[in-house]
């Protein structure tokens, strides 16, 4: 944990290096500490066993390179402790807190998943109620299992044409709080996988008027703080805590994320204890260094870099919309239910006018154009435009979509006619924790209607559960998931990912 307001204008030495602890956003205190250690020529009699790469097989060493392997260290004196930071990690977290407008920032090495789960463990106890959007990421199911909290699901707004979920609205949050006055927290996802942002400022007013913490899964918004034409970020809106997946859209390494906290509603000691339970005692230090550098890059160059990404995305959107049979939503969505803002760096390529699915588009682009999209569903495919993209990348994407549209042909009517969309939230018979820990049996999935699910079933990506532990399986759920499988979806969560069988509670029907 680091408190931005405690940052001191000072320097500290490590070997021959000078490590800044001021709020100079050009500083990278953790990267500097790692480099100082490696340059000192210290002989290692500690983990990891490859000893600065000397023991690594050349098959991998020649690819990774000695410079990176030398930075793969353990938390020896001088390199700080992620679970109790007092040195350069603390300094780097202070800088991140200042950059993101938080009081405290925690570095995460297990993605936003660890942050979501830590927020739940810090704010609620078994049996207590939390308000959760139904389109929350599956990491929230893990948070519910770990915390034992009872979810009250809020229905997000649904785009009937695109068949995608947007955000929950402030009105939905207010109704849910009125119906559940004892709720210990309001948890919101913003932005969604498809780029819609919630009205977090209004939700902050509603939640805080009742003294209820507002927690935000802002995994898809690590860049929002750094450009005025992007939706307002959760810390600006006054959320008590939020997670950012630094690796998703800016320059953190995979799994690298941050947890930001504001105000006094979150118990910092309890949050720190939760993170010590959830995070490794042997973190990859290069990942921590990437958080340090990614923060520096956004704080010093963010507006310019994100401006370039926005320009490329907007150009791509115009060109994609000109392709017959293709649509690509954008800022015109703002103001529709569940869309208080829109992240234009997200390209949602809708194939509604073609005789094809989003999965078909994703496969075509990968196999025929060497273009890999972020995700696909029955109706859409999503491409992320980030600070790492260039004009040639956009040209190849658009060219591939044009060729796909010509290859697929137009639908005679709406190509998704008759396809089910799950509007109803399943009946909750037991809490996720109760169902996860209960005895279960495996039965054929196609005849499981009426049984209570014992596992989470999630098309991935986007990672939003269709059925959670403790919920009653319906025929509509079965039909939908079988359709997803037939269309090419990858199912995560169940023991049988092909859904020939499903685990259900032995004692409940």
Residue pairs with C-beta under 8 A, 6 or more apart in sequence:
1 85
1 90
1 93
1 104
1 105
1 106
1 268
1 271
1 272
2 85
2 90
2 91
2 92
2 93
2 94
2 96
2 97
2 104
2 105
2 106
3 94
3 97
3 103
3 104
4 23
4 94
4 97
4 98
4 102
4 103
4 104
4 105
5 103
6 94
7 21
7 22
7 23
7 91
7 94
7 95
7 98
8 21
8 22
9 21
9 22
9 23
10 21
10 22
11 18
11 19
11 20
11 21
11 22
12 18
12 19
12 21
12 87
13 19
14 32
14 33
14 36
14 37
14 78
14 88
15 36
15 37
15 39
15 40
16 36
16 39
16 40
17 32
17 33
17 35
17 36
17 39
18 32
19 29
19 32
19 33
19 36
19 88
19 91
20 27
20 29
20 32
20 91
21 29
21 91
21 94
23 94
23 95
23 98
25 95
25 98
25 99
25 295
25 296
25 299
25 300
26 296
26 300
27 91
27 95
27 296
28 92
28 289
28 292
28 293
28 296
29 88
29 91
29 92
29 95
29 292
30 80
30 88
30 89
30 91
30 92
30 288
30 289
30 291
30 292
31 289
31 292
31 293
32 88
33 78
33 79
33 80
33 87
33 88
34 71
34 73
34 79
34 285
34 286
34 289
35 71
36 78
37 73
37 76
37 78
37 79
38 52
38 70
38 71
38 73
44 51
44 52
44 73
46 74
46 76
47 74
47 282
48 72
48 73
48 74
49 55
50 56
50 69
50 72
52 66
52 69
52 70
52 72
53 61
53 64
53 66
53 69
53 70
53 72
56 64
56 69
61 69
68 286
71 285
71 286
71 289
72 284
72 285
72 286
73 79
73 285
74 282
74 285
75 81
75 82
75 282
75 283
75 285
78 87
79 87
79 88
79 285
80 86
80 87
80 88
80 89
80 90
81 89
82 89
82 107
82 109
82 279
82 283
82 288
83 272
83 275
83 276
83 279
83 281
85 93
89 107
89 288
92 107
92 288
92 291
92 292
92 295
93 104
93 105
93 106
93 107
94 105
95 292
95 295
95 296
95 299
96 102
96 105
96 107
96 258
96 260
96 291
96 292
96 295
97 103
97 104
97 105
97 260
99 225
99 295
99 298
99 299
100 225
100 233
100 235
100 244
100 258
100 260
101 225
101 233
101 235
101 236
101 260
101 262
102 235
102 260
102 261
102 262
103 261
103 262
103 263
104 260
104 261
104 262
104 268
105 258
105 259
105 260
105 261
106 115
106 118
106 258
106 259
106 261
106 271
106 272
106 275
107 256
107 257
107 258
107 288
107 291
108 114
108 115
108 243
108 255
108 256
108 257
108 258
108 259
108 275
108 279
109 255
109 256
109 279
109 280
109 283
109 284
109 287
109 288
110 255
110 257
110 278
110 279
110 280
111 139
111 219
111 245
111 247
111 255
111 256
111 257
112 137
112 139
112 217
112 219
112 243
112 244
112 245
112 257
113 137
113 139
113 142
114 257
114 259
114 275
114 278
114 279
115 243
115 257
115 258
115 259
116 137
116 139
116 140
116 142
116 143
116 217
116 243
117 139
117 142
117 143
117 146
117 147
117 274
117 278
118 259
118 271
118 274
118 275
118 278
119 143
119 185
119 187
119 215
119 241
119 243
119 259
119 266
119 271
120 130
120 140
120 143
120 144
120 146
120 147
120 149
120 185
120 187
120 215
121 143
121 146
121 147
121 270
121 271
121 274
121 277
121 278
122 241
122 266
122 267
122 270
122 271
122 274
123 130
123 184
123 185
123 213
123 215
123 266
123 267
124 130
124 147
124 149
124 184
124 185
125 147
125 148
125 149
125 184
126 147
126 148
126 149
126 433
127 148
127 149
127 150
127 431
128 149
128 150
128 182
128 184
129 149
129 150
129 151
129 152
129 180
129 182
129 183
129 184
130 144
130 149
130 150
130 151
130 152
130 183
130 184
130 185
130 186
130 187
131 151
131 152
131 154
131 173
131 176
131 177
131 180
131 183
131 185
131 186
131 187
132 140
132 144
132 151
132 152
132 153
132 154
132 187
133 153
133 154
133 155
133 156
133 167
133 168
133 187
133 188
133 189
134 153
134 154
134 155
134 156
134 165
134 425
135 156
135 165
135 189
135 192
135 464
136 187
136 189
136 217
136 464
136 465
137 189
137 217
137 219
137 462
137 463
137 464
138 456
138 458
138 460
138 463
138 464
138 465
138 492
138 493
139 463
140 151
140 187
140 217
141 432
141 456
141 465
141 468
141 469
143 149
144 151
144 431
144 432
144 433
144 468
145 432
145 433
145 436
145 469
146 433
147 433
148 431
148 433
149 184
149 431
150 431
151 428
151 431
151 432
152 176
152 179
152 180
152 183
153 425
153 428
154 168
154 172
154 173
154 176
155 168
155 172
155 423
155 425
156 165
156 166
156 167
156 168
156 192
156 338
157 165
157 166
157 167
157 168
157 169
157 336
157 337
157 338
157 339
158 164
158 165
158 166
158 338
158 421
158 423
159 165
159 166
159 336
161 352
162 194
162 329
162 348
162 350
162 352
162 379
162 380
163 377
163 378
163 379
163 380
163 416
163 419
163 421
164 192
164 194
164 348
164 377
164 379
164 380
165 192
165 194
165 338
165 464
166 192
166 194
166 196
166 336
166 337
166 338
166 339
167 188
167 189
167 190
167 191
167 192
167 196
167 197
167 198
167 199
167 338
167 339
167 340
168 188
168 198
168 338
169 198
169 199
169 337
169 338
170 199
170 202
170 203
170 206
173 186
173 188
173 203
173 206
173 207
174 206
176 183
176 186
177 183
177 186
177 206
177 207
177 210
177 212
181 210
183 212
184 212
184 213
185 212
185 213
185 214
185 215
186 203
186 206
186 207
186 212
186 213
186 214
186 215
187 215
187 216
187 217
188 198
188 200
188 203
188 214
188 215
188 216
188 217
189 198
189 216
189 217
190 196
190 197
190 198
190 200
190 216
190 217
190 218
190 221
190 231
190 234
191 197
191 198
191 218
191 220
191 221
191 224
191 231
191 341
191 343
191 346
192 220
193 220
193 375
193 382
193 461
193 462
193 463
193 464
194 329
194 346
194 348
194 380
194 382
195 220
195 329
195 342
195 343
195 344
195 345
195 346
195 348
196 333
196 338
196 339
196 341
196 342
197 221
197 224
197 231
197 232
197 339
197 340
197 341
197 342
197 343
198 338
198 340
199 340
200 214
200 216
200 232
200 234
200 237
200 238
200 239
200 340
201 232
201 237
201 238
202 340
203 214
203 237
204 214
204 237
204 238
204 239
207 213
207 214
208 214
208 238
211 265
213 240
213 241
213 265
213 266
214 238
214 239
214 240
215 239
215 240
215 241
215 242
216 234
216 239
216 241
216 242
216 243
217 242
217 243
218 224
218 233
218 234
218 239
218 242
218 243
218 244
219 243
219 244
219 245
219 248
219 257
220 245
220 248
220 249
220 343
221 231
221 233
221 234
221 244
221 249
221 343
222 244
222 245
222 246
222 248
222 249
222 250
222 252
222 257
222 258
222 294
222 298
223 230
223 249
223 250
223 298
223 302
223 306
223 345
223 386
223 387
224 230
224 231
224 232
224 233
224 343
225 233
225 235
225 236
225 298
225 302
226 298
226 299
226 302
226 303
226 306
227 302
227 303
227 306
227 307
227 310
228 303
229 307
229 310
229 344
230 306
230 310
230 341
230 343
230 344
230 345
231 340
231 341
231 342
231 343
232 341
233 242
234 242
234 260
235 242
235 260
235 262
238 262
238 263
239 262
240 261
240 262
240 263
240 265
240 266
241 259
241 260
241 261
241 262
241 266
241 271
242 259
242 260
243 257
243 258
243 259
243 260
244 257
244 258
244 259
244 260
245 252
245 257
246 252
246 256
246 257
246 258
246 290
246 291
246 294
246 295
247 253
247 254
247 255
247 256
247 257
247 290
248 384
249 345
249 384
249 386
250 294
250 297
250 298
250 386
250 387
251 290
251 293
251 294
251 297
251 387
251 388
252 287
252 290
252 291
252 294
253 284
253 286
253 287
253 290
255 284
255 287
256 287
256 288
256 290
256 291
256 294
257 291
258 291
259 271
259 275
261 268
261 271
297 305
298 305
305 387
306 345
306 387
308 387
309 345
309 385
309 386
309 387
309 389
310 344
310 345
312 385
312 389
312 390
312 391
312 394
313 344
313 345
313 346
313 347
313 385
314 330
314 344
315 394
316 328
316 347
316 383
316 385
316 394
316 397
316 398
317 328
317 330
317 344
317 347
319 398
320 326
320 328
320 347
320 349
320 398
320 401
321 327
321 328
323 398
323 401
323 402
323 405
324 353
324 405
324 410
325 351
325 353
325 354
325 405
325 408
325 410
325 411
326 349
326 350
326 351
326 353
326 354
326 401
326 405
327 349
327 350
327 352
327 353
328 347
328 348
328 349
328 350
329 342
329 348
329 350
330 342
330 344
331 342
331 344
333 339
333 342
334 340
334 341
334 342
345 384
345 385
345 386
346 382
346 383
346 384
346 385
347 382
347 383
347 384
347 385
347 397
348 380
348 381
348 382
349 358
349 361
349 380
349 381
349 382
349 383
349 401
350 358
350 379
350 380
351 357
351 358
351 360
351 361
351 379
351 380
351 381
351 408
351 415
352 379
352 411
352 414
352 415
352 416
353 410
353 411
353 415
354 404
354 405
354 408
354 409
354 410
354 411
354 415
355 408
355 409
355 410
355 411
355 412
355 415
356 404
356 408
356 415
357 376
357 377
357 378
357 379
357 415
357 487
357 488
358 376
358 377
358 378
358 379
358 380
358 381
359 376
359 377
359 378
359 381
359 487
359 488
359 489
360 404
360 408
360 488
361 373
361 376
361 381
361 401
361 404
361 408
362 373
362 375
362 376
362 381
363 488
364 400
364 403
364 404
364 407
365 371
365 372
365 373
365 381
365 397
365 400
365 401
365 404
366 372
366 373
368 400
368 403
368 404
369 396
369 399
369 400
369 403
370 396
371 396
371 397
371 400
373 381
373 382
373 383
374 382
374 383
374 384
374 461
375 381
375 382
375 461
375 462
376 382
376 488
377 459
377 462
377 489
378 416
378 419
378 483
378 484
378 487
379 416
383 397
385 394
419 483
420 476
420 479
420 480
420 483
421 480
422 466
422 476
422 477
422 480
424 474
424 476
426 467
426 468
426 471
426 472
426 473
426 474
426 477
427 471
427 472
428 470
428 471
429 435
429 452
429 470
429 471
429 472
429 505
429 508
430 438
430 452
430 469
430 470
430 505
430 508
431 470
432 468
432 469
432 470
433 469
434 470
435 452
435 453
435 454
435 469
435 470
435 471
435 505
436 454
436 455
436 469
436 470
438 454
438 505
438 506
438 507
439 505
439 506
439 507
440 454
440 455
440 503
440 504
440 505
440 506
441 503
441 504
441 506
442 495
442 496
442 501
442 502
442 503
442 504
443 451
443 501
443 502
443 504
444 500
444 501
444 502
445 478
445 481
445 496
445 499
445 500
445 501
445 502
446 478
446 482
448 473
448 478
448 502
448 504
449 473
449 474
449 475
449 477
449 478
450 472
450 473
450 509
451 472
451 473
451 502
451 504
451 505
451 508
451 509
452 470
452 471
452 472
452 473
452 504
452 505
452 508
452 509
453 467
453 468
453 469
453 470
453 471
453 472
453 473
453 502
453 503
453 504
453 505
454 469
454 503
454 504
454 505
455 469
455 493
455 494
455 495
455 502
455 503
456 465
456 467
456 468
456 469
456 493
456 494
457 465
457 466
457 467
457 481
457 491
457 493
457 494
457 499
457 502
458 464
458 465
458 466
458 491
458 492
458 493
459 466
459 481
459 484
459 489
459 490
459 491
459 492
460 490
460 491
460 492
463 492
465 493
466 477
466 480
466 481
467 473
467 477
467 481
473 502
473 504
481 491
481 499
482 499
484 491
485 491
485 498
485 499
490 497
491 497
491 498
491 499
494 502
494 503
495 501
495 503
496 502
